[in-house]
Amino acid sequence: MSARAFEMRVTSRQSLQRLVYGDLKAMGLSAQPAIHVARKVSAAYATLRASIRAGNLGEPGSKRRVNAESKPVTFRADAAQPYDDRCLSWQLDRRTVSIWTVAGRLQMRFRCSAAQLARLRDHRQGESDLVHRDGTWYLYATCEVPEAEPTEPAGFLGVDLGIVNIATTDDGRRHSGKYLNRQRHRARHLRAKLQAKGTKAAKRLLKKRARKEARFAADVNHVIAKRIVTEAERTGRGIALEDLTGIRARVRLRKPQRVTLHSWAFAQLAQFIACKARMAGVAVVHVDPAYTSRMCSQCRHTSKRTGLTRPRSVARRAASLSTPT
């Protein structure tokens, strides 16, 4: 279908559906799956056009852009498949799902936590995506969780984002990144060692460890975000985050430091904080990050003498400077 859409230059959803619907029905697909196939192909070409307009594939005439524009969009055999309620139904009490396939309906069991089951029962809406990853099948269900009513903050809890300390609040609470950075360093060296070895056993271990580092970092960010939002909610304050957009393009570093900068998941942490804050009704604002790492949270004095080993020296330094002689 993708090759035909590319050849006929028909990629809009309605036009493509009219073009290929009869062929899809002749292949044995029922009405709803046939419509989903046309929608998925159309969405893939829409995504390609958006990437080209945004310049993500290079300038006109560049090798990467020409390569993307000169051939049809391809799909993996195990790519994610969307299912609506007509093609997939949930039996939550029995923890089973009924999924339409070309060989007929299949009844399968699923596993989830008690909290996830409650959220599915109360808030599931719309489509579910069937995803095959690392030899395991997953169902991604869309849940529309109502946001809490936003409250007027009685001040803001400032959060300074960093690499050594992942997050530092202006209350003096530090969320250290020492253990996470150590795990990243270990994983990076182990990965390089296994890639250099190149044996079948090394490749199996590489495959087994795939995405393990990312999952660990995401779990750390979830824990930190929950603690920050809980503290802001408890004290009736909003959250002030640094706006670090474009920091990787602005900062020039030596080669050994680039890996650390580009593995810094500050955007993910900010996203987790914003999501949890909306559910708790906590306001979130983004501020200019200039000098936030040098400013004392107590007296607002700014000094270069702020470091990992001198957390309270800034306030003492500011007090001594303000004391008349």
N, C-alpha and C positions, 0 to 999 in steps of 0.2 A: 504494500500500500504506500509506503514511503517513497519507493522508486517511482511509482505511477504519479504520485502527487508532485514529485520533483520534475518528472518529464512533462507533465501537463501544466506545470506552474499554477496549480490549484492548491492552496494551503489554508484558505479560510474554512472555518468549521462547517458552516452550512453547505458551502459549495463542495467541499471534499466529501461530506456525508452523502450528498446526492450522487456524486461521481462513483463512489465505491460501495454503496450500501447493497446494491444487487449482487455484486461479486462476493461480498462477505457472507450474505445469506446463502449463496450457492455453495460456499465452502463449508456450510453446516452450522454457522453461528446463528444464535437466536437474535432477536431484535436488539435487546439492551446491550449485550456484549459487542455487537457490530457497531453500535453507536459509540461505545467506549473506545473501540479501536480507532475510529475516525477522529474522535476528540483528542486522543493521545498523540496521533501523528500531527494534527493541526497545532497542538500546544508545543510540540517539539520544534516545529518551524517558527512559531511565534517567539520562542525562547532564543533561537538562533538569530532571528532578525534583531531582537532586543540587544543581544550581545554585540552584534556588528555595529548597531547605532551607538552603543556605549563605548566603542573602541576597544573592547576586550580581546578582539581577535587581530588587532594591529591596524595599520593604515591601509587604505585602498592599494591593492597591488602587492601587499606583503604575502610571503609564502604561506603563512598560517591562514590568512583570510581567504586567499585564493583556493586553498585546499578545502576549507569549510564550505565555500560557495559553489564549488565545482562538482559536488557529489551529493547524493541523497543522505539524509539523516539515517543513521543505523541504530538499531536497538539490540541490547543484549538479550539472550534467551532467558536469563533470570532477572530481567529488569522488574522494577516494582509495577504492580498492576492495581489500578483503582477498582473498587467494587462499591456499588450503591446498595441500598436495602433490598432491591429486587434480586440482586445476584449473590448477596451475602446476608445471612440473618444470624443474629446472636441469640443463644439460649443461655442466659447468664446463670440461672439457677443450676443448670447441669454443667456449666462451663464448657459448652460446645458451640461450634459455629457450623453453619451449613453453607458451603461454597459451591457456586456453579463452576463446572469445568466442561471441556469439550466431551468428556466421557460421562457426563451426568453429574448429579449432585453428590457431594462428599460431606459426610459428617466427621468433624475432627474436634478433638479436645484442645483446649488452650490453658495455659498457666499464667497466673498473675497474682499479685499480692492482694490482700483484703482491701487496702485503700484504693488500689486501681480498680478492683471490681465494683466498689461503691461509686467511684467516679464514672465508670462505664454505665452503671445503672441510672445515675442521676443526670448525667450531662452529655452522653454521647449524641452527636448530631452528624448527619451527612455521610460522606464516603469513608471507607476504610481502605488502606493500602496493604497489599500482600507483598512482603519483601523477603528475599532470600539473601542471607548474609552469613558468610563463614560456615556454610553447611547447615544453617538453622533457619527455619521459617518464622517470620514475625508478622503480626498484624498491627498496623499503626491506625488507631481509631481517633477520629476527630471529636474532641470534647469541648463544648462551649461552656466554660465555667464563668458564672456571673462575677463581675468585679464588685468589691466592697465600695460603699459610698465614700468618696474622698473626704478627708477631714482637713480642717484648717490647721496647718502645723504651727506649733509654738516654738519655732526656731528650726534649725537644720543640723543634721548630723553630717559633718564633712568627712569624706572618704578619699584618702590619698592612695592611688594605685601604684604599685611598683613591682619589681622583680625579686629583690631580696626579701622585702615584706610585701606580700601580695596585696594586702589592704591594711591601711592604718587609719583609724577614726580619730577625730579631734578630741575624743574623750581619752585618748592615749592607749586604746586597745589595738594590739598588733595581731595580724594574722600572718604568721611567718611562712615564707616560701622555701625555707631551708630544706625540708624533707622532700617537697615536690621537685625542687631543682636537683637534689641529689638523685632522685629516681630518674629524672630526665637524662642526667649525665650518664648514669649507669646504663640506661636503655640505649642511648646513642652509641656508646662504646661497644656494647654487646651486639647491636645491629651491624656496626661496621665490621666487627670481627667475624660474624656469621656470613656477611656478604662476601668478605674476602676469602673465606674458606670455600664456599660454593658447593659443598657436598649435598647429597640428597637429605641427609639428616639435618644439616644446617638450614636448608630451605624449608623443611617441615617445621623446624622450630621458629623460623621467621614468620611463617604463615600462622602458626599458633599464637605468636605474640602480637600479631597485627592489631592495631588500634587499642592495645592494652594501655599504652601511655596516655592516649587521648581520653580513654574512659576514666583513668585515674585522675587526670587533671580536671575533667568535668565534675567528678564527684567532689573534689576539693573545692571547686568554685561553688557548687551547690551548697555545701556546708557553710562556707563563708558568707554567701548571699543570705542564707536563712538567718544566720546569727546577726548580721547587720540589720536586716529588715525587722527582726524581732526586737532588737534594741531600740530602733527608731519608733516602732509601734508602741512599745512599753512606755517610752518617755514622751510620746505625743509630738514627735518631731518629724520633719521630712528628711530626705537624703539628698546631699549635694555631691555629685560625682564629677570627676574631671572629664572634660571633653578631649579625648586623645585621638580624635579622627586624624588620620594622615601622619601619625608620628613615625611610622616606619619609613615614609618617604622623606621626612624632614631630617631625621637623625642620621649622621654619618659615623659609622663605627669601624673599628678594625675587624678583620676577618674572623678571629676567634670569638668576637662578641656578637656576630650577626646571628648565629644559631640561637643564642639565648634571647635576643630581641624578637626574632621571628617565631619563636615557640611561646612567647608571652601571650596568654589567652585573656587579655584585659577586656576585649570586646565581649567575649562570652560571659565573663563575670558581670559586666555591666548589664548585659541582656538578662541574666538570671535575677539580678537585683531588681531591675525594672518590672519583670514579670511577677515576682513574688510581692513587690510593693503594690502593684495594681490589685492583686488579690486581697491584700491587707488594707487597702485604702490609704496608703502612705504616699505622699507626694515625692516626686523625684525631679531634680533639676540638674542641668549640666553647666559647669562653670569653666572659666578660663584656667588652664592648669599652671599658668605662669607663677612661679615662686611658691606653689602650695607645699612643696616638699621642704622648703626652707623656713616656713612660717610657724611660729609657736602657736599652738592651739589655745593657750591660756591668755597671752597678752598680745598676740598678733605681731610680735616683733619678728623681723626677717633677718636671717643670718646664714652665712655659708657654713658655719660651724654646727651643722646638724649631721649626725652620723649614726651608724648602727650602735656604737658603743657609748654615745652621749645623748640618750633620749631626753633627759631633763636639763641638759646643760643650756639649751636655748633659753628656757624661761629664767634660769639663774643669771645667764648672761644679760638678758634683757632687763632684769631687775637691777643688776649692778650698773647698767648704763643709765637707767632712769633715776637712780638714787643721787641726790645732790651731794656734792663734796664741800 
